[in-house]
Amino acid sequence: MRVEEVIGDYVNLKRRGSNLIGLCPLHGEKTPSFNVNPARGIFKCFGCGEGGDAISFVQRHDSIGYVEALRLIARKYNITIEETELSEEVRAEHQKAQALSLVNDFARDYYHEQLTVSEEGKAIGLSYFKHRGYTDETIKKFELGFAPPRGDALKQAALAKGFQRDFLKELGLITKDGSRDFLRDRVVFPIHGYSGKVVAFAGRILKSNTKAPKYLNSPETELYNKSKILYGMHLAKSSVRREDHCLITEGYADVIALHQAGIENVVATSGTSLTSGHIRIIKRLTQKVIFLYDGDKAGIKAALRGLDMVLSEGMEVKLVLLPDNHDPDSYVKENGGEAFREYVKAEAKDFIGYKADLVEEEAMQDPIARANLVQDVLKSVAMVPDPILRAEYTRTIGTRFSLDEATLVQSLNNYLSKRYEEERRKERVAQRNISKELAQEAIPPPTEERRMEAPRTDDYPIEAFIGDEQPSIPKQPVGHQHVFKDVFVERDIVSLLVRFSEQPFDEEADLTVADYLCAGLEEVLDTFEDKVCGQIARDCHGRQSRGESIGPDYWTNHSNDEVRAFAATVLTDKYVYSEGWFENFEISLTTQKMPELNWLVAAKRSIIRFKLTKLLRKMDQTTARMRTAQEEGDEKAINRLLKLYSRMEAVKKQLSAELGSVVLR
């Protein structure tokens, strides 16, 4: 199992140097910042900060626990895993999600059995599906079912199997008061998540002349977020990537009928209108979307609702209106799959042509209505992020509607200004929130203050100043906090430990980078401000002293999630040197080494920066103590602290000289 294979089922990856890149599926983005490193077996997103291995990716993407993610991958790739009994802690962490998923699996099997085995289900539900032309293979493929009319049939069957009533309520399988089944006397469409697990159900009523809604959908649950679930995507994703476009329909029946006709790159929304979450799922697989809707006014409105959202994601969107009295289901049954493909190919129009047809049909003789429709087209163009594409669309509008292009550009710029101002406002709010969070994180919790011992009269090693105590420090205004420097320097030195521990530092002395760095950190391992960095440094020091392996693979497979995420971050290069400079111009680097070959200098400088940072912090603390002693009139303490400070000043100059920089303090 390779990490690029697992993630490739979720993300459309492209090669960049030794890595693969794509649009991050864990947050919305328009520019690829998601990196996969096949050699290391890790992923890293430089947009949202997530990172880890294939298992942690599936965990985050599907919102499942470690064990369930491991089992899912094992099933998909036919890997046999030997399981041992889980600890109480791990069991508590994953029990609920697994239990909910098991309840959904039971309900799926129960409904399917009622459809295919019970006399009532075959007479009512199965005959309905057969009347719609569904084959046994299609019914099995989509795991269709039937909910019997008896009020609590599913509930009683589930309780008899030992499932908890509270889980049935939480999943919406029974009513909130627990008295009846939620779906009764309806054919059932299981709704699957991206990975193929059942997350919810939809039921269609079969009786006519009733006030009950035609469809009932499960409520949103821990497993089911309807704004992020597309019906049929678990079956369509491979075909969408292969065909390089995704068809979007209105209903479950359309998806099933098209699949049966051999057209599998099709999905439908699940109990809601199209959302940005749906679009981002599609965007991982393709940049092209085709809306398939009925040709009536309701179908036209439905197509227009999702248009601007798709355009704002920088995707190519086309629309197909089917002939009157036809939906995708009826059209493909009457004309066949191949005829349907040809119709879509011939009738697919971009949004300008689509809306232009509306102008010609509805408003050609009404100047005001015509102007309003043109403005509506321009609003859609304003959603397109690519300025070149916007310019092309604007020229097309001018030609199609016989309008002056300069006038169109002026109107378009008004819409763009409003849009950009709104985006900037949101960014300012987000930035203020981030700044507040960083400021809070930057202030360390107070620690118990201890009296400083009398200074040694002999020469002071650096460790004497930075490793013996951690007195409390009063909060300082943001922008004058050395904790920022501490954290950055700590992460710098620990990054070297993760990346280059086993690289040679001094081949003649048989020293590795880990040997050198751990020797320099030995006396100050307890001074780390960053919890994860401190854990890595102490872990590395312990393994190095025992002669155990501390290569990159150890960190990417570490038992601690935060350590694995940190390793994924530092082992994934956000930027790579372009090979085009040499290929096109025969220009190569001559003034510096590649980053992966520069560990010797980096190790030396990082240990000096680390010690210098800790020393500066200690000098601040000593200055504060002298101020207190002066206020109290303690001459003895003042003299002792002045002597200590002068020693630290000498060490600071020495470290500054070694670093080759001037410290203005």
C-alpha positions, 0 to 999 in steps of 0.5 A: 500500500503506497500513500499516493495510491490511498490519497489518489482515491480522494485527490487528483495528484500531479507530479512536481519534482519528487513530490505529488501535489493537488488541492487539499480535500481537508479544507477549501482552496483554489491553489494546490498546497497539498503535497504527497511525498511517496519516498517518505510515505507522508502528506502535508498541506501547507494551507491548513497545516494538516500532515501525516501518513496514509492512515491519518489522512483517511482518519481526518478525511472520513472523520473516523478513528485510527482502527477504522481507518486502518481496517478500511485501507486493509479491506480496500487493498486486500491486506490482512491485519492481525488485530489484538485487543484494544486498550480501554483508552483506544476503545473509548476513543473509537467505540461510538463512531464504530457503533454508529456505523455498525447500526447503519450497516444493520439498517442497510441489510435489514431494508435490503432483506425486506425488499428482496426476501419478505413477501410484502417487500417484493410485492410493493418495493421490488415491483416498484423498482422493477417497474422503473426498469432496475435490474437485480444487479443495479438493485444490489449495486446501490443496496436498495431496500424497503421499509415496511409499514409496521410502525416499529419493525426496524426498531424491534429488529435492531433491539433484538440484535442488541443495538442501543436505542440511543444510537437508533435515535441519534442516526434518525432511524427512529423518531426522537421519542423512540416510539416508531421507525423514521422510514415506514412504507417507503422504498429506501435509498442508502446514502454512502460516504466518499469511502463507500460506508453507509452514512444515512438513508432516504425513503420515497413514498409510493402512495399517491394522493397523500400529504406526506412528503415524497422523500424523507432524508435522515437528519444530519448526524456525526456520520452524515453532513448533507452539505458534504455528501454527494449521492453516488460519488463512492461509485462515480469517483473513478469514472469522474477522474477518467472522463475528466468531467462530472455530471450533476443531476437532481435525484437519486433515480437519475443517478441509478438509471444513468449508471445502469446505462453505463454512464457512471460519472454522475452524482446528485445532491443529498437532500439539499441544494448544491453547496460549496462543500459538494463542489470541492469534493468534485474539484479534487477529481476534475475541473469540469462540471455539467449540470443535467436538469429538466427543461421546465422552469424549476429545472432552469432555476435549479441549474442557475442556483449552483452556477456561480458557486462552481464558477467561483472555484475556478471550474469550467461549468456547462449546462444541459437542459433535456427536452420537455417532459424528460429527465435523465432517467426517462431520457436514457430509458427511452433513447439509451446510454449512447444517445444520451452521451451524444445529446449531452455532447451536442447540447452542453452550453457554457453559462453565457450561451445558456443565459443568452438563450433565456434573453432571446426567449424571454426578454429580447423585446423588453429593454429593461428585462434584457438589461437585467439579464445581461447584468445577471450574466456579468455577476456570474462572470465576476465570480470567475477568479481567472482575469484572462478568462473573465476578459474572454467571457466579457468579449463573448457577451459583447458580441452575443448581445451587441453591446459595447465592451467598454460599458460591460467592463465598467459594470464588471469592475463594479461587481469585482470591487464589491466582491473583492472588498467583501473578501478583504473584509473577511480576511481582515476578520480572520487575520485578527482572530489568528493574531489573537490566538497566536498572542495567547499561545505566545504567553507561557503559563507562569511557573513557581519562582525560585530564589537564585543561588549565588553565582559561581566564581569560576568561568560559567559554561553556557548551560549555567545560564539557560538550564538551571531554572525557569522563573516566571516572566510578566506578560509583555505586549505583543511584538516584544515577546522572546517566546516567539523566538524561542519557539522558532529556534526550537522548531528549527533545531528539532527539524534538523534532528528529524531530517538529518539525525543519521547524516555524518557531521564529522566523518573522521570522529564518526559523529552524526548530526544527532551526536552533535546536536544531542551533546549541545542540548543535553543540559537544556532538554527541559527548557523547551517552550514548545511541547512537541519539540521538547518531546522530540528532543528528549526522545532523540537524546534517549534513543541516541544514547542507547544507539537506537535508530532515529531516522526520518521513518522513526518520526513518521511512524511515531506513536504520537499524532502530534509528532507524526504531524510535525515530521510530515511538515519538516520532511515535506519541502514546500518549494523545490528547485526548478529543473527548467533552469538547467534544461532550458538555459543550462544554469545550475546552482553554484553559490549554495548547496541544495537544502538536503545537503546543507545539514552541516552548516545548519546544525552548527548555526542552529545550536548556537542560535538555540543557546543564544535565544535561551541566554537572552531570555535568562538575561531578561530574567536577571534584569527583572531581578536586579530591578526588584532588588534595587527597589528593595534596597538589597545591595548584596543581591544587586552585586551578585546579579550584576556579576552574573549579568556581566558573565552572560554578556561575555558569553553573548558576545562569544555566541554572536561572534560564532554566529557572525551576527550582531545582537542588538540588546 
